[in-house]
Amino acid sequence: MGWLALADFLVPADSVRIPFVVTDSVSLGRPFWTFWSAAALANVGDGIRLAAFPLLAASLTTSPVGVAAVTATQALPWLVTGLLAGSLADRRGARALLAQADVARVIVLAVLVVAVAMGWASLPLLLLASFLLGVGETVRDTAAQTALPGLVPERLLERANGRLAAGEIVGNEFVGPPVGAALFTVGAALPFAANGASLALAVMLVLTLPLSLAARPPVVATTQVGQGVVAGLRWLARHRVLRTLAVVTAAVAAADSAWFAILVLYVTERLGTGAAGFGVLLAVGALGGLLGSLVADRLVAGRRHRAVLTGTLASTAGVPALLAVTSQMWAAVLVIVVTSGSFAVLNVTVVSLRQRLVPRELLGRVVAAGRTLSFGAAAAGALLGGVLTSTIGMEAPFVFSAVVAVTATTAWWIASRP
């Protein structure tokens, strides 16, 4: 897409040249809601597993490192196979790839259920299952983002992505974890059986999606997977706006992880609320994220991408600085709600902008490149937060986040000028 067309999406809100058409009364359509239902089922299953994996690990080993390794292994696939998943998404029909990824995860979960029920489970098996399930998740998530433009009109992308994000938050943070913990108390194998059942239902729904999603994407210039990955990275590196956006969102992800990684220490030591207070704070933050995902399309209003991205980059990384100067519960609540809501709007806007601007035959690779960069930056940011806290003080990660906010917001504003 040329700069004249790109400018239509990046002009400030007060200078939009093309009238915005209100789409509230326009239905997203039955295919989208079928797709949404499949994604919601998968997210509920992921939330169930999110609670059950650490519980099972704790029952198999008393080593904190071993328990933490299970959680870390679930994020590792993005760094190892994320780019390959993007290349695969650009070569296969989205419907088939979604179904195949979830069927593969069902098989892994079935093996795990049998192992747990028979008493054969071990930490190495759990680590292997965690990694394989994470690989399937990278493929599924990448294919899902490439499928959406084929399900809804372009003018509804922000609204559709917002609804998908809302379903993810509800499944991963509200419904799945308490269900997973409750099932584990009844039987250690039950959460994984429930996860497998939810994915099996998701596959059945995916197979009812339009045949257009089963078609292969347009033929790409290279046939080798490795060459395809390089082609996607090369295209992203040449696109000034999306290249800058990938870098600044990764920086904000690192800043967000830096202070969030030590938030439990801040809450328990500075606020003195204990574990219960920390849990309530996380729930309040999830509500903020849910609200942000639901209002993202209204904030963007069709073409205010530049202004919305500027505001959300600044607020997501800048607002946490408040906790560096005050240790009050109201400040912690304000920070967790605003940052969660802003991050949700940021994610919806970034995903929608990529879907609008990236050629279809490269979308999977560009999406995967952005997500891999963000996941890697978030992991590094979490480690940095711990180092800053131990060497400088608990305020350091919040100050670091503020510095990132100024730098990232300025870089984006300059790079995105039409």
C-alpha positions as a printed NumPy array, in Angstrom:
array([[  0.   ,   0.   ,   0.   ],
       [  1.438,   3.391,  -0.999],
       [  1.902,   6.36 ,   1.27 ],
       [ -1.153,   8.183,  -0.072],
       [ -3.375,   5.261,   0.91 ],
       [ -1.497,   4.747,   4.161],
       [ -1.999,   8.381,   5.09 ],
       [ -5.755,   7.824,   5.148],
       [ -5.277,   5.586,   8.185],
       [ -2.724,   7.721,  10.017],
       [ -4.068,  11.257,   9.8  ],
       [ -5.001,  12.86 ,  13.131],
       [ -8.607,  12.66 ,  14.267],
       [ -9.295,  16.34 ,  13.569],
       [ -8.151,  16.137,   9.93 ],
       [ -9.888,  13.067,   8.623],
       [-10.709,  13.707,   4.984],
       [-13.101,  10.797,   4.468],
       [-16.284,  10.762,   6.576],
       [-16.43 ,   7.924,   9.071],
       [-19.425,   5.663,   8.602],
       [-20.921,   4.438,  11.864],
       [-20.921,   0.635,  11.84 ],
       [-22.628,  -0.129,  15.162],
       [-25.754,  -1.288,  13.333],
       [-23.772,  -3.459,  10.9  ],
       [-23.625,  -7.091,  11.945],
       [-20.288,  -8.861,  12.013],
       [-22.061, -11.845,  10.463],
       [-22.618, -15.463,  11.321],
       [-19.212, -16.694,  10.03 ],
       [-17.429, -14.287,  12.366],
       [-19.446, -15.352,  15.4  ],
       [-18.77 , -18.998,  14.57 ],
       [-15.082, -18.122,  14.407],
       [-15.403, -16.154,  17.66 ],
       [-17.089, -19.103,  19.402],
       [-14.28 , -21.441,  18.352],
       [-11.688, -18.951,  19.603],
       [-13.591, -18.483,  22.884],
       [-13.664, -22.245,  23.49 ],
       [ -9.941, -22.474,  22.788],
       [ -9.261, -19.578,  25.168],
       [-11.307, -21.126,  27.954],
       [ -9.276, -24.309,  27.507],
       [ -6.049, -22.302,  27.597],
       [ -7.196, -20.637,  30.83 ],
       [ -7.996, -24.031,  32.371],
       [ -4.523, -25.272,  31.457],
       [ -2.946, -22.036,  32.718],
       [ -4.127, -22.891,  36.238],
       [ -3.684, -26.669,  36.03 ],
       [ -0.097, -26.797,  34.758],
       [  1.523, -25.116,  37.792],
       [ -0.657, -27.181,  40.151],
       [  0.398, -30.418,  38.471],
       [  4.043, -29.307,  38.417],
       [  3.905, -28.522,  42.143],
       [  2.549, -32.014,  42.785],
       [  5.446, -33.575,  40.867],
       [  8.352, -31.543,  42.264],
       [  9.161, -29.283,  45.202],
       [ 11.723, -27.339,  43.181],
       [ 10.673, -23.71 ,  42.48 ],
       [ 12.834, -23.798,  39.352],
       [ 10.996, -26.865,  38.082],
       [  7.583, -25.282,  38.644],
       [  8.67 , -22.017,  37.003],
       [ 10.14 , -23.934,  34.06 ],
       [  6.696, -25.295,  33.159],
       [  5.311, -21.757,  32.864],
       [  8.364, -20.545,  30.952],
       [  8.15 , -23.456,  28.512],
       [  4.669, -22.362,  27.446],
       [  6.075, -19.033,  26.171],
       [  9.252, -20.495,  24.655],
       [  7.616, -21.689,  21.378],
       [  7.073, -18.1  ,  20.203],
       [ 10.816, -17.525,  20.326],
       [ 11.668, -20.898,  18.741],
       [  8.901, -21.518,  16.205],
       [  6.993, -18.232,  15.923],
       [  8.498, -17.155,  12.596],
       [  8.058, -20.63 ,  11.112],
       [  4.408, -20.555,  12.175],
       [  4.003, -17.307,  10.253],
       [  5.533, -18.82 ,   7.133],
       [  3.216, -21.824,   7.465],
       [  0.174, -19.565,   7.806],
       [  1.08 , -17.901,   4.506],
       [  1.171, -21.27 ,   2.705],
       [ -1.884, -23.079,   4.027],
       [ -5.607, -22.363,   4.077],
       [ -6.558, -20.764,   7.383],
       [ -9.45 , -23.132,   8.111],
       [ -7.352, -26.281,   7.703],
       [ -4.44 , -24.84 ,   9.676],
       [ -6.673, -23.795,  12.586],
       [ -8.238, -27.251,  12.74 ],
       [ -4.923, -29.097,  12.403],
       [ -3.265, -27.034,  15.147],
       [ -6.086, -27.743,  17.591],
       [ -6.3  , -31.451,  16.66 ],
       [ -2.578, -31.762,  17.371],
       [ -3.109, -30.122,  20.761],
       [ -5.994, -32.495,  21.525],
       [ -3.677, -35.453,  20.867],
       [ -1.   , -34.045,  23.196],
       [ -3.6  , -33.435,  25.906],
       [ -5.007, -36.958,  25.487],
       [ -1.56 , -38.44 ,  26.093],
       [ -1.14 , -36.207,  29.137],
       [ -4.561, -37.208,  30.526],
       [ -3.679, -40.895,  30.248],
       [ -0.272, -40.334,  31.856],
       [ -1.733, -38.396,  34.784],
       [ -4.625, -40.816,  35.299],
       [ -2.277, -43.834,  35.28 ],
       [  0.307, -42.202,  37.54 ],
       [  2.954, -42.019,  34.812],
       [  3.262, -38.228,  34.773],
       [  6.706, -36.736,  35.326],
       [  8.238, -33.277,  35.13 ],
       [ 10.059, -33.982,  31.811],
       [  6.779, -35.191,  30.282],
       [  5.017, -32.08 ,  31.556],
       [  7.713, -29.832,  30.102],
       [  7.471, -31.593,  26.739],
       [  3.671, -31.329,  26.697],
       [  3.866, -27.66 ,  27.664],
       [  6.243, -26.927,  24.79 ],
       [  4.227, -28.865,  22.187],
       [  0.986, -27.184,  23.262],
       [  2.733, -23.839,  22.98 ],
       [  3.843, -24.667,  19.427],
       [  0.25 , -25.467,  18.51 ],
       [ -0.856, -22.192,  20.053],
       [  1.626, -20.18 ,  17.984],
       [  0.302, -21.774,  14.79 ],
       [ -3.322, -21.295,  15.776],
       [ -2.953, -17.665,  16.894],
       [ -1.05 , -16.693,  13.738],
       [ -3.537, -18.433,  11.447],
       [ -6.426, -16.773,  13.285],
       [ -5.076, -13.286,  12.575],
       [ -4.638, -14.094,   8.882],
       [ -8.184, -15.511,   8.71 ],
       [-10.06 , -12.522,  10.102],
       [ -9.766, -10.236,   7.022],
       [-11.59 , -12.947,   5.065],
       [-14.501, -13.013,   7.52 ],
       [-15.454,  -9.353,   7.977],
       [-15.363,  -6.202,   5.833],
       [-12.265,  -4.069,   6.285],
       [-14.209,  -1.292,   7.998],
       [-15.157,  -3.711,  10.79 ],
       [-11.674,  -5.057,  11.547],
       [-11.208,  -3.06 ,  14.762],
       [-14.608,  -4.095,  16.037],
       [-14.014,  -7.766,  15.213],
       [-10.529,  -7.776,  16.758],
       [-11.926,  -6.092,  19.86 ],
       [-14.561,  -8.786,  20.295],
       [-11.932, -11.486,  19.857],
       [ -9.714,  -9.811,  22.452],
       [-12.651,  -9.595,  24.864],
       [-13.331, -13.305,  24.445],
       [ -9.662, -14.055,  25.079],
       [ -9.63 , -12.058,  28.312],
       [-12.824, -13.684,  29.584],
       [-11.578, -17.177,  28.752],
       [ -7.959, -16.797,  29.86 ],
       [ -8.481, -14.679,  32.966],
       [-12.048, -14.972,  34.261],
       [-13.491, -18.375,  33.336],
       [-10.628, -20.76 ,  32.603],
       [ -8.324, -20.409,  35.661],
       [-10.974, -20.91 ,  38.39 ],
       [-12.487, -23.818,  36.457],
       [ -9.058, -25.37 ,  36.007],
       [ -8.2  , -25.038,  39.69 ],
       [-11.581, -26.442,  40.751],
       [-11.3  , -29.438,  38.409],
       [ -7.772, -30.171,  39.632],
       [ -9.016, -30.505,  43.219],
       [-11.44 , -33.206,  42.026],
       [ -8.95 , -35.083,  39.848],
       [ -5.541, -34.107,  38.461],
       [ -6.4  , -35.331,  34.956],
       [ -9.76 , -33.546,  34.694],
       [ -8.487, -30.045,  33.717],
       [ -6.53 , -31.456,  30.779],
       [ -9.491, -33.563,  29.684],
       [-11.676, -30.434,  29.787],
       [ -9.043, -28.522,  27.809],
       [ -9.036, -31.262,  25.165],
       [-12.839, -31.286,  24.994],
       [-13.004, -27.513,  24.498],
       [-10.458, -27.716,  21.679],
       [-12.355, -30.594,  20.026],
       [-15.521, -28.471,  20.024],
       [-13.517, -25.56 ,  18.609],
       [-12.33 , -27.772,  15.737],
       [-15.93 , -28.751,  14.919],
       [-16.897, -25.083,  14.721],
       [-13.868, -24.167,  12.593],
       [-14.782, -26.823,  10.034],
       [-18.134, -25.081,   9.463],
       [-16.45 , -21.827,   8.426],
       [-16.748, -20.644,   4.786],
       [-14.799, -22.582,   2.177],
       [-13.01 , -19.359,   1.237],
       [-10.914, -19.803,   4.377],
       [ -9.89 , -23.246,   3.17 ],
       [ -8.278, -21.8  ,   0.045],
       [ -4.541, -21.409,  -0.025],
       [ -3.212, -17.82 ,   0.104],
       [ -1.822, -16.286,  -3.096],
       [  1.346, -17.997,  -4.341],
       [  4.489, -16.534,  -2.791],
       [  7.734, -15.966,  -4.591],
       [  9.683, -18.524,  -2.564],
       [  8.909, -22.123,  -1.765],
       [ 11.472, -22.787,   0.977],
       [ 10.228, -22.122,   4.503],
       [ 13.468, -20.436,   5.51 ],
       [ 13.391, -18.193,   2.442],
       [  9.771, -17.367,   3.197],
       [ 10.658, -16.228,   6.717],
       [ 13.413, -14.002,   5.348],
       [ 11.027, -12.538,   2.757],
       [  8.554, -11.591,   5.477],
       [ 11.234, -10.011,   7.651],
       [ 12.631,  -8.133,   4.657],
       [  9.213,  -6.715,   3.789],
       [  8.657,  -5.593,   7.39 ],
       [ 12.113,  -4.021,   7.58 ],
       [ 11.343,  -1.923,   4.483],
       [  7.973,  -0.64 ,   5.737],
       [  8.841,   2.37 ,   7.878],
       [  5.56 ,   2.643,   9.782],
       [  5.032,  -1.039,  10.583],
       [  8.746,  -1.525,  11.294],
       [  8.675,   1.299,  13.815],
       [  5.415,   0.028,  15.257],
       [  6.907,  -3.448,  15.8  ],
       [  9.9  ,  -1.966,  17.627],
       [  7.998,   0.476,  19.84 ],
       [  5.325,  -2.058,  20.82 ],
       [  8.087,  -4.506,  21.748],
       [  9.716,  -1.8  ,  23.86 ],
       [  6.413,  -1.097,  25.606],
       [  5.907,  -4.832,  26.163],
       [  9.332,  -4.95 ,  27.83 ],
       [  8.505,  -1.958,  30.016],
       [  5.122,  -3.425,  30.945],
       [  6.706,  -6.736,  31.948],
       [  9.473,  -5.015,  33.912],
       [  7.13 ,  -3.407,  36.433],
       [  4.461,  -6.117,  36.338],
       [  7.054,  -8.771,  37.225],
       [  7.694,  -7.079,  40.589],
       [  4.124,  -5.853,  41.174],
       [  3.476,  -8.692,  43.622],
       [  6.385,  -7.427,  45.747],
       [  5.094,  -3.872,  45.554],
       [  1.599,  -4.921,  46.602],
       [  2.686,  -7.16 ,  49.462],
       [  5.577,  -5.046,  50.815],
       [  4.572,  -1.452,  50.048],
       [  0.793,  -1.735,  50.202],
       [  0.702,  -4.588,  52.701],
       [ -2.401,  -6.207,  51.214],
       [ -1.082,  -9.768,  50.96 ],
       [ -1.845, -12.408,  48.359],
       [ -5.594, -11.824,  48.483],
       [ -5.162,  -8.145,  47.676],
       [ -2.869,  -8.985,  44.783],
       [ -5.478, -11.362,  43.357],
       [ -8.18 ,  -8.711,  43.58 ],
       [ -5.905,  -6.197,  41.878],
       [ -5.311,  -8.599,  38.976],
       [ -9.052,  -9.162,  38.604],
       [ -9.641,  -5.414,  38.477],
       [ -6.926,  -5.138,  35.836],
       [ -8.62 ,  -7.831,  33.766],
       [-11.828,  -5.784,  33.858],
       [ -9.882,  -2.811,  32.528],
       [ -8.529,  -4.932,  29.686],
       [-12.015,  -6.199,  28.882],
       [-13.388,  -2.662,  28.729],
       [-10.514,  -1.53 ,  26.511],
       [-11.063,  -4.34 ,  24.023],
       [-14.765,  -3.495,  23.768],
       [-14.291,   0.254,  23.129],
       [-11.211,   0.04 ,  20.87 ],
       [-13.216,   0.278,  17.633],
       [-15.025,   3.391,  18.895],
       [-11.744,   5.054,  19.812],
       [-10.192,   4.293,  16.432],
       [-13.467,   5.255,  14.706],
       [-12.304,   3.92 ,  11.355],
       [ -9.194,   6.028,  10.767],
       [ -7.725,   7.449,  13.999],
       [ -4.982,   4.812,  14.209],
       [ -2.109,   7.258,  14.617],
       [ -3.678,   9.221,  17.46 ],
       [ -4.923,   6.13 ,  19.292],
       [ -1.563,   4.372,  19.027],
       [  0.224,   7.473,  20.307],
       [ -2.088,   7.747,  23.299],
       [ -1.988,   4.064,  24.198],
       [  1.796,   3.799,  23.875],
       [  2.16 ,   6.772,  26.209],
       [ -0.395,   5.611,  28.772],
       [  0.565,   1.924,  28.82 ],
       [  4.2  ,   2.653,  29.629],
       [  3.878,   6.106,  31.215],
       [  1.126,   5.724,  33.814],
       [  3.067,   3.138,  35.92 ],
       [  5.496,   5.948,  36.841],
       [  2.816,   7.042,  39.329],
       [  3.813,   4.118,  41.557],
       [  7.359,   5.447,  41.741],
       [  6.17 ,   8.533,  43.614],
       [  3.309,   7.211,  45.734],
       [  2.443,   4.005,  47.572],
       [ -1.319,   4.25 ,  47.801],
       [ -3.897,   1.615,  46.894],
       [ -5.874,   4.055,  44.755],
       [ -2.747,   4.647,  42.647],
       [ -2.176,   0.913,  42.17 ],
       [ -5.809,   0.426,  41.102],
       [ -5.59 ,   3.373,  38.699],
       [ -2.356,   2.072,  37.174],
       [ -3.552,  -1.517,  36.701],
       [ -6.892,  -0.456,  35.189],
       [ -5.484,   2.2  ,  32.848],
       [ -2.53 ,   0.119,  31.659],
       [ -4.637,  -2.999,  31.104],
       [ -7.24 ,  -1.037,  29.176],
       [ -4.626,   0.841,  27.159],
       [ -2.722,  -2.328,  26.329],
       [ -5.918,  -3.945,  25.063],
       [ -6.679,  -0.969,  22.809],
       [ -3.047,  -0.945,  21.652],
       [ -3.17 ,  -4.628,  20.7  ],
       [ -6.469,  -4.33 ,  18.822],
       [ -5.247,  -1.285,  16.901],
       [ -1.871,  -2.809,  16.01 ],
       [ -3.435,  -6.067,  14.797],
       [ -6.058,  -4.23 ,  12.734],
       [ -3.486,  -1.925,  11.146],
       [ -1.33 ,  -4.881,  10.133],
       [ -4.339,  -6.632,   8.623],
       [ -5.094,  -3.5  ,   6.593],
       [ -1.59 ,  -2.749,   5.346],
       [  0.245,  -6.059,   4.891],
       [ -0.27 ,  -8.   ,   1.631],
       [ -2.26 , -11.163,   2.232],
       [  0.532, -13.455,   1.077],
       [  2.866, -11.98 ,   3.742],
       [  0.445, -11.349,   6.601],
       [  1.25 , -14.516,   8.565],
       [  4.975, -13.84 ,   8.573],
       [  4.637, -10.172,   9.497],
       [  2.181, -11.004,  12.302],
       [  4.495, -13.723,  13.613],
       [  7.524, -11.433,  13.44 ],
       [  5.761,  -8.768,  15.496],
       [  4.498, -11.228,  18.098],
       [  7.84 , -12.987,  18.383],
       [  9.593,  -9.667,  18.933],
       [  7.048,  -8.661,  21.59 ],
       [  7.218, -12.011,  23.42 ],
       [ 11.007, -11.905,  23.45 ],
       [ 11.02 ,  -8.301,  24.679],
       [  8.488,  -9.12 ,  27.397],
       [ 10.649, -11.99 ,  28.682],
       [ 13.724,  -9.764,  28.731],
       [ 11.748,  -6.987,  30.406],
       [ 10.608,  -9.267,  33.213],
       [ 14.204, -10.242,  33.937],
       [ 15.295,  -6.6  ,  33.759],
       [ 12.589,  -5.638,  36.241],
       [ 13.981,  -8.096,  38.75 ],
       [ 17.545,  -6.865,  38.22 ],
       [ 16.56 ,  -3.19 ,  38.553],
       [ 14.636,  -3.879,  41.74 ],
       [ 17.444,  -5.832,  43.376],
       [ 20.222,  -3.4  ,  42.382],
       [ 18.548,   0.036,  42.495],
       [ 15.217,  -0.244,  44.258],
       [ 11.542,  -1.029,  43.794],
       [ 10.89 ,   2.312,  42.076],
       [ 13.398,   1.608,  39.283],
       [ 11.139,  -0.527,  37.008],
       [  8.43 ,   2.151,  37.12 ],
       [ 10.931,   4.856,  36.193],
       [ 12.281,   2.641,  33.4  ],
       [  8.747,   2.281,  32.06 ],
       [  8.33 ,   6.05 ,  31.985],
       [ 11.549,   6.466,  30.005],
       [ 10.34 ,   3.891,  27.496],
       [  7.001,   5.728,  27.233],
       [  8.661,   8.987,  26.205],
       [ 11.081,   7.321,  23.791],
       [  8.576,   4.957,  22.147],
       [  5.825,   7.546,  21.803],
       [  8.179,  10.094,  20.248],
       [  9.634,   7.554,  17.82 ],
       [  6.173,   6.432,  16.718],
       [  4.851,   9.982,  16.274],
       [  7.788,  10.938,  14.074],
       [  7.823,   7.741,  11.997],
       [  4.069,   7.737,  11.375],
       [  3.818,  11.241,   9.921],
       [  1.937,  10.947,   6.601]])
